[in-house]
Each structure stands twice: as structure tokens, then as C-alpha cells.
Amino acid sequence: LLQQVLIAGGKPEAALEIAERGRTRAFVELLAQQLSPTQAAQSAIAVAPPTIQQIQTIAKKQNATLVQYSIVPERFLLQGKLRGVASKLMIWAIKPTGEIAFRQVDIKELKQQKTSLKELVVESRFFREKSRSEAARKQLYQLLIEPIAEFLPSNPNSRVIFIGQDYLFLLPFPALQSPTGQYLIEKHTLSTAPAIQVLDLTHQQRQRLAARYAEPLQGKNVLIVGNPAMPLELPPLPGAEQEALAIAKLFNTKAIIGDKATKTSIMQQLPKARLIHLATHGLLDDIQKLGIPGAIALAPSQTDDGFLTSGEILNLRLNAELVVLSACHTGQGEITGDGVIGLSRSLIVAGVPSTIVSLWAVPDTPTALLMTDFYRHLQQNPDKAQALRSAMLTTMKQYPEPINWAAFTLLGEAQ
């Protein structure tokens, strides 16, 4: 409501500060606690919500165009909290130069079309009906991208970071399509973040690890897990096993597969690893009823059920520069004002500056191709967002449908 008041008063930059203040507060406080006292003191922001100047500094440090969305409902009820169907979209684009553009999009007409922004996001991910899904992705491009397209970089290697809200966190941005049918990933290098401020904190995590790892990445620092002996009668994933073996070969190391990939063994190795790749089942449920949904399936042992939960990850101190969860639904969880509470958030809090997670049940064979191609590119170029884009474009040639290549999203740092 305050954002709307400020926009009406011609103060879009003040409204952006409020939009940022309204998200991920608990997440930021949790993240800040994990930093060393020196880092916390040096932080440009600490825990206070960022000012416009600090937001501009973050865009410059990231060398990326930040795009932040706010969804405005048709009415406000219950102490000013958001209620009702979305009627407006507020969009800010913050360029690395510090220039800030603001656009407002009226989406009331979606009601006449018997749809809503939320339904379009669902349909964009509903790949069984190809024409319906494509129509939704084109309409979402028109609503979310076209208004700020002129502020996006012309160089496809320059990064665009999307900061969504609510169900927009589950949107496959790479698969959005222009009116001519061109996918957004063909034009831009993309990544996401739960809030602009989180980018400042993941940047500090990245600096901590840069001091720790002066040498190039070596096989002994790489932890690759594929197709563990599954708990709870979950079906095996032979494709994930092949994927893990192929990636291990690239790094001249061994993948941990089958009954060797026990939760106990993997948990001991996690804090020592510089790169972690887990190709297994991801679960959305809060299986231990701890209030934090999400779990990774590993091989059970006599002392545990094999599920590594978001809550357990949250309490680890990890030193990995990148964690890839090559499993189904690993980017999902409970959506709150704090973003998506689940596996991806737990990894960031545990100290990981860059995480790649999936937004739906990913198919085995195309995922194996995408992942091996991603690591090939990463070995030549440390920019994770560019490597992921290249892998998506490669996979797209062989498997054109977005269900095969658009599920993965990079959260946090690209470098």
C-alpha cells in the first residue's frame, strides 16, 4: 500500500526501497548472522534494509541489470496486507550504471480473459498442453519483460537478475517467449535472487571463499552424488547415475553412487567440498515437520532414513562455491514474504553463494546432457550464469521443448 502511495506521489525510487524492505527480512538476518564479525562490519548494508544508493552499488558490484517485481492486489484487507487477485504490476529495472527505470502494468483485463497472473504462471509450467503453455509464456513476456525491454542489456553475455514476488519465484524466466517466439534465454544471461539485499550477502560469501580457494578447481574438491540407493521405495534414477559418472569424468574424480551414497557419509563430506553436485530425488514435503519443507534423498543407514532435510542443511557450515541440485522440484518450497523457504534458501544460509535448483520434475536424459554441458562450459569460463545459458541453448537444439531445459535456475552469485 505504501509503495502505491509513493508511486502516486511520483517517488518510484522510494517505493523500490519499500518493496525491498518488505521481503526476506528474516532471511537476511539469518544470513547476516552467518558472516564473520569482520565481514558483517564491512558489509555495505549489514541487516538494515538497503537505501537506493546501496541498491545501485549492488547492481554495479554484480555488473548486472536487476529487475524487481511487486504484485499489487485489487484490494487491501487485513491490516493493509495483500489480498485479492493481482490488478497491477510494479517493475523496476536497475542498470549497473545506477540508472533506475520504473514501469507500472495494469493487469485487470486478465479478469475479463478469465485468467490471472497466477494462472498464467501455472500454465507456463504446464507443458502437457503445448499451445496453452506457449500462449501463457508469450503473454507473460508481454506483461513482465516488454515494459522494461529497452533497459535490458543488448549484449547476450550481460546478466539480468530477476527478483520476483510470490508465485513469480516459480516462473521459468528462460522460457518466456517474445511475440516472434524467441526465448528470453536466447537474448540474455539470466539468474534470480529472493531479494536485492541477498545479492550483497552472497557476494560477501563469495569473497570469503575466494580467499580460501586460490587455486583452480580440482577433482579432490568436487563431491558428485548420483542415484543413491533410494529411501522409502523411491524409484531409482539410472539417468542421474549416468549424469554423475559423466560429470565425475570431466573432473577426473569418482562419483558416489548406490549404497555408498549414504546420508551419514555425504554429510561428513559436504563441508569439505568446493563444488557439490547431487543428482537424486528432491522432495517438497516437510517430512520431519520442522517448518522448513524440502529434502534430498540419499541412501539410508541403520541410524537414519536417508533424507537430508532443508532444516539439517540450514545448520551446516558449507564451503562450496556452487551447489547443484540436479533433482526434481528443488527450487520449490513454501512461498512467503521471505521468498521460497526450502532447499535453496537453506543452502544460501549455510554459506553457499551460488545454487542451481529446479522448478519442476526434470526429465532424465535432457538433464544429463544439460548438466554435463554446463560443467564443460564452467571449466572454460567461471561465470556460472553464462555456463548455464550455454548449456540451455545446447540442450534446446536436441530437445526443443522448454520442459527439457528451462527448469534450472541460478540463485545468487554468477562468478
HUFENKA-V531434 format. One record per residue. N is the residue number from 0. RES is the residue in one small letter. PHI is phi in whole degrees, -180 to 180 (999 if undefined). D_LAST is the distance of its C-alpha to the last C-alpha in whole Angstrom. Layout:
{{N & RES & PHI & D_LAST} {N & RES & PHI & D_LAST}}
This chain:
{{0 & l & 999 & 36} {1 & l & -65 & 35} {2 & q & -58 & 33} {3 & q & -64 & 36} {4 & v & -62 & 38} {5 & l & -67 & 35} {6 & i & -63 & 35} {7 & a & -61 & 38} {8 & g & -88 & 39} {9 & g & 73 & 36} {10 & k & -123 & 34} {11 & p & -65 & 30} {12 & e & -72 & 28} {13 & a & -65 & 30} {14 & a & -65 & 30} {15 & l & -64 & 26} {16 & e & -58 & 26} {17 & i & -69 & 29} {18 & a & -60 & 26} {19 & e & -72 & 24} {20 & r & -65 & 26} {21 & g & -81 & 28} {22 & r & -129 & 25} {23 & t & 51 & 23} {24 & r & -63 & 25} {25 & a & -64 & 26} {26 & f & -61 & 22} {27 & v & -62 & 21} {28 & e & -63 & 24} {29 & l & -64 & 23} {30 & l & -64 & 19} {31 & a & -62 & 21} {32 & q & -65 & 23} {33 & q & -79 & 21} {34 & l & -75 & 19} {35 & s & -69 & 21} {36 & p & -55 & 24} {37 & t & -64 & 22} {38 & q & -63 & 19} {39 & a & -61 & 21} {40 & a & -68 & 23} {41 & q & -82 & 20} {42 & s & -56 & 19} {43 & a & -65 & 19} {44 & i & -124 & 21} {45 & a & 56 & 22} {46 & v & -104 & 23} {47 & a & -65 & 25} {48 & p & -57 & 24} {49 & p & -73 & 23} {50 & t & -84 & 25} {51 & i & -58 & 24} {52 & q & -61 & 23} {53 & q & -70 & 20} {54 & i & -62 & 19} {55 & q & -64 & 19} {56 & t & -64 & 17} {57 & i & -63 & 14} {58 & a & -61 & 14} {59 & k & -68 & 14} {60 & k & -62 & 11} {61 & q & -76 & 9} {62 & n & 50 & 11} {63 & a & -144 & 12} {64 & t & -90 & 15} {65 & l & -94 & 16} {66 & v & -123 & 19} {67 & q & -114 & 21} {68 & y & -113 & 24} {69 & s & -128 & 27} {70 & i & -99 & 30} {71 & v & -106 & 33} {72 & p & -79 & 36} {73 & e & -72 & 40} {74 & r & -150 & 41} {75 & f & -113 & 41} {76 & l & -132 & 42} {77 & l & 55 & 42} {78 & q & 55 & 42} {79 & g & 77 & 39} {80 & k & -79 & 37} {81 & l & -65 & 36} {82 & r & -144 & 38} {83 & g & 88 & 39} {84 & v & -69 & 38} {85 & a & -63 & 35} {86 & s & -117 & 37} {87 & k & -145 & 34} {88 & l & -120 & 31} {89 & m & -103 & 29} {90 & i & -131 & 26} {91 & w & -114 & 24} {92 & a & -118 & 21} {93 & i & -113 & 19} {94 & k & -84 & 18} {95 & p & -61 & 16} {96 & t & -75 & 19} {97 & g & 101 & 21} {98 & e & -65 & 23} {99 & i & -119 & 24} {100 & a & -114 & 26} {101 & f & -129 & 28} {102 & r & -137 & 30} {103 & q & -122 & 32} {104 & v & -120 & 33} {105 & d & -83 & 36} {106 & i & -118 & 36} {107 & k & -64 & 40} {108 & e & -65 & 41} {109 & l & -61 & 39} {110 & k & -64 & 42} {111 & q & -64 & 44} {112 & q & -83 & 42} {113 & k & 57 & 43} {114 & t & -143 & 39} {115 & s & -151 & 36} {116 & l & -60 & 33} {117 & k & -62 & 32} {118 & e & -65 & 34} {119 & l & -64 & 32} {120 & v & -63 & 29} {121 & v & -60 & 31} {122 & e & -67 & 32} {123 & s & -65 & 29} {124 & r & -101 & 28} {125 & f & -95 & 32} {126 & f & -82 & 32} {127 & r & -71 & 35} {128 & e & -106 & 37} {129 & k & -56 & 35} {130 & s & -67 & 37} {131 & r & -66 & 36} {132 & s & -65 & 33} {133 & e & -65 & 32} {134 & a & -61 & 34} {135 & a & -65 & 32} {136 & r & -68 & 29} {137 & k & -72 & 30} {138 & q & -67 & 32} {139 & l & -67 & 29} {140 & y & -60 & 27} {141 & q & -62 & 30} {142 & l & -81 & 30} {143 & l & -99 & 26} {144 & i & -105 & 25} {145 & e & -54 & 28} {146 & p & -59 & 28} {147 & i & -117 & 25} {148 & a & -56 & 25} {149 & e & -66 & 26} {150 & f & -95 & 23} {151 & l & -81 & 20} {152 & p & -67 & 18} {153 & s & -83 & 20} {154 & n & -79 & 18} {155 & p & -64 & 16} {156 & n & -85 & 13} {157 & s & -79 & 12} {158 & r & -88 & 11} {159 & v & -119 & 14} {160 & i & -111 & 13} {161 & f & -95 & 17} {162 & i & -116 & 18} {163 & g & -86 & 21} {164 & q & -149 & 24} {165 & d & 55 & 27} {166 & y & -68 & 27} {167 & l & -65 & 24} {168 & f & -64 & 22} {169 & l & -101 & 23} {170 & l & -84 & 23} {171 & p & -79 & 22} {172 & f & -54 & 20} {173 & p & -58 & 19} {174 & a & -92 & 23} {175 & l & -62 & 24} {176 & q & -121 & 27} {177 & s & -70 & 28} {178 & p & -56 & 32} {179 & t & -83 & 32} {180 & g & 96 & 30} {181 & q & -73 & 27} {182 & y & -78 & 24} {183 & l & -61 & 21} {184 & i & -67 & 18} {185 & e & -73 & 20} {186 & k & -101 & 20} {187 & h & -140 & 16} {188 & t & -91 & 13} {189 & l & -119 & 13} {190 & s & -151 & 12} {191 & t & -135 & 14} {192 & a & -153 & 14} {193 & p & -74 & 18} {194 & a & -164 & 18} {195 & i & -62 & 17} {196 & q & -63 & 17} {197 & v & -62 & 15} {198 & l & -62 & 12} {199 & d & -66 & 13} {200 & l & -75 & 14} {201 & t & -69 & 11} {202 & h & -63 & 9} {203 & q & -67 & 12} {204 & q & -60 & 12} {205 & r & -62 & 8} {206 & q & -65 & 10} {207 & r & -60 & 13} {208 & l & -76 & 11} {209 & a & -63 & 10} {210 & a & -69 & 14} {211 & r & -79 & 15} {212 & y & -114 & 13} {213 & a & -84 & 14} {214 & e & -88 & 15} {215 & p & -63 & 13} {216 & l & -62 & 13} {217 & q & -123 & 17} {218 & g & -56 & 19} {219 & k & -67 & 21} {220 & n & -93 & 18} {221 & v & -105 & 17} {222 & l & -114 & 19} {223 & i & -122 & 20} {224 & v & -120 & 23} {225 & g & -143 & 25} {226 & n & 46 & 28} {227 & p & -61 & 30} {228 & a & -62 & 34} {229 & m & -75 & 33} {230 & p & -80 & 35} {231 & l & 50 & 37} {232 & e & 57 & 38} {233 & l & -68 & 35} {234 & p & -68 & 35} {235 & p & -67 & 33} {236 & l & -123 & 31} {237 & p & -60 & 31} {238 & g & -64 & 29} {239 & a & -66 & 26} {240 & e & -66 & 28} {241 & q & -62 & 27} {242 & e & -60 & 24} {243 & a & -63 & 23} {244 & l & -65 & 25} {245 & a & -66 & 24} {246 & i & -70 & 20} {247 & a & -60 & 22} {248 & k & -62 & 23} {249 & l & -59 & 20} {250 & f & -98 & 19} {251 & n & 55 & 23} {252 & t & -138 & 23} {253 & k & -109 & 25} {254 & a & -82 & 25} {255 & i & -99 & 27} {256 & i & -131 & 29} {257 & g & 60 & 32} {258 & d & -77 & 34} {259 & k & -78 & 32} {260 & a & -87 & 29} {261 & t & -77 & 31} {262 & k & -58 & 29} {263 & t & -60 & 31} {264 & s & -66 & 29} {265 & i & -66 & 26} {266 & m & -61 & 26} {267 & q & -69 & 26} {268 & q & -87 & 23} {269 & l & -54 & 21} {270 & p & -67 & 20} {271 & k & -90 & 20} {272 & a & -83 & 17} {273 & r & -92 & 14} {274 & l & -134 & 13} {275 & i & -124 & 16} {276 & h & -126 & 17} {277 & l & -118 & 20} {278 & a & -105 & 22} {279 & t & -160 & 25} {280 & h & -80 & 27} {281 & g & -112 & 26} {282 & l & -112 & 28} {283 & l & -86 & 28} {284 & d & -71 & 31} {285 & d & -89 & 32} {286 & i & -68 & 34} {287 & q & -103 & 34} {288 & k & 54 & 35} {289 & l & -104 & 33} {290 & g & 88 & 32} {291 & i & -124 & 28} {292 & p & -73 & 28} {293 & g & 108 & 26} {294 & a & -157 & 27} {295 & i & -109 & 25} {296 & a & -83 & 28} {297 & l & -126 & 29} {298 & a & -71 & 32} {299 & p & -76 & 35} {300 & s & -133 & 37} {301 & q & -65 & 40} {302 & t & -98 & 38} {303 & d & -149 & 36} {304 & d & -90 & 36} {305 & g & 93 & 32} {306 & f & -92 & 30} {307 & l & -92 & 27} {308 & t & -90 & 27} {309 & s & -57 & 25} {310 & g & -62 & 27} {311 & e & -71 & 27} {312 & i & -62 & 23} {313 & l & -55 & 23} {314 & n & -93 & 25} {315 & l & -85 & 23} {316 & r & -114 & 20} {317 & l & -95 & 17} {318 & n & -124 & 15} {319 & a & -83 & 13} {320 & e & -76 & 9} {321 & l & -150 & 10} {322 & v & -122 & 13} {323 & v & -112 & 15} {324 & l & -101 & 18} {325 & s & -86 & 20} {326 & a & -148 & 23} {327 & c & -81 & 25} {328 & h & 63 & 24} {329 & t & -72 & 22} {330 & g & -94 & 20} {331 & q & -95 & 24} {332 & g & 161 & 26} {333 & e & -87 & 28} {334 & i & -92 & 27} {335 & t & -135 & 28} {336 & g & -63 & 27} {337 & d & -92 & 24} {338 & g & 91 & 23} {339 & v & -90 & 23} {340 & i & -88 & 24} {341 & g & -178 & 23} {342 & l & -61 & 21} {343 & s & -62 & 18} {344 & r & -67 & 19} {345 & s & -62 & 20} {346 & l & -65 & 17} {347 & i & -63 & 15} {348 & v & -65 & 18} {349 & a & -74 & 18} {350 & g & 114 & 15} {351 & v & -92 & 12} {352 & p & -77 & 9} {353 & s & -134 & 8} {354 & t & -134 & 12} {355 & i & -114 & 13} {356 & v & -132 & 17} {357 & s & -111 & 20} {358 & l & -102 & 22} {359 & w & -158 & 25} {360 & a & -71 & 27} {361 & v & -88 & 25} {362 & p & -74 & 27} {363 & d & -56 & 27} {364 & t & -67 & 27} {365 & p & -62 & 25} {366 & t & -66 & 22} {367 & a & -61 & 23} {368 & l & -64 & 22} {369 & l & -61 & 19} {370 & m & -69 & 18} {371 & t & -65 & 19} {372 & d & -67 & 18} {373 & f & -58 & 14} {374 & y & -70 & 14} {375 & r & -60 & 16} {376 & h & -66 & 13} {377 & l & -65 & 10} {378 & q & -68 & 12} {379 & q & -95 & 13} {380 & n & -144 & 9} {381 & p & -69 & 6} {382 & d & -76 & 5} {383 & k & -68 & 6} {384 & a & -67 & 8} {385 & q & -68 & 9} {386 & a & -64 & 10} {387 & l & -68 & 12} {388 & r & -61 & 14} {389 & s & -60 & 15} {390 & a & -66 & 16} {391 & m & -65 & 18} {392 & l & -66 & 20} {393 & t & -65 & 21} {394 & t & -64 & 22} {395 & m & -59 & 24} {396 & k & -64 & 26} {397 & q & -88 & 28} {398 & y & -128 & 28} {399 & p & -64 & 28} {400 & e & -71 & 28} {401 & p & -57 & 25} {402 & i & -57 & 26} {403 & n & -85 & 25} {404 & w & -138 & 22} {405 & a & -97 & 21} {406 & a & -74 & 21} {407 & f & -88 & 17} {408 & t & -133 & 15} {409 & l & -94 & 11} {410 & l & -107 & 12} {411 & g & 93 & 9} {412 & e & -74 & 6} {413 & a & -91 & 4} {414 & q & -83 & 0}}
